[in-house]
């Protein structure tokens, strides 16, 4: 039984959907709600959607709004967690939006905000694949590639809050153009977007592949993780080759990150890992181990798929909110 003011709502603000969980003090999920992200509207419209979603998920759990203690949001882009301001989120078209203050006014409870990748890593650290590690790196591969670092049990944000952008580590000088403007970032080589580009190029050059047919059958314009999984199951030669190369680059990235930070654990999360799990991570781990500078006890660095999937972000947001409320 949940008594008054005990539940917290965690929300992940994705580019395609908003996902909300309501969580009790034992970190049990009481209800989940999802709604599409309408990025065409102005920030105030999206903030109203977030307020409605928070109220919906509380209702779906059979609770009253008065039982809600706080709302905590994982938002894409540069977030100032101290003030709940989203500074730069190109996927949403947001710049300097005071999300915490505005949503707090609508819901009349404290609202916290943190970068979406950081909340995902906190979720995996406290409740998922990274449990027990003091030093942990998260690499989340999907449409793009994001990362987070926990050192001595605390999120490492960097001097300007801009740390852990592992997706933009350059692994191939003069490589393909990245969305950030540089060339050869891991995101431009191993994200789902990069893999789709390579699959399409291979098909254009005359190689046989079932990927476009799978996309058509499933009514998808993009190569989603489920399309990717189906193509691999069908042993599609183009998909296999493109995936193998992406895993190789991911392995080199993990090796570089480990050579620099020597964490106990690297969690590989995001849409691709969620779908493919160990079959995605195993070749990454193998390449990484082969490229550690110190190899004799490589296995002490665990390289594992995330275990919380889509719930990592909202659960991590709830955990961060609880820490902030205790301060
Ligand atoms: Zn980049």
Boltz pocket constraint, residues with backbone or C-beta under 6 A from the ligand:
constraints:
  - pocket:
      binder: B
      contacts: [[A, 167], [A, 168], [A, 178], [A, 179], [A, 180], [A, 181], [A, 182], [A, 185], [A, 187], [A, 188]]
      max_distance: 6.0
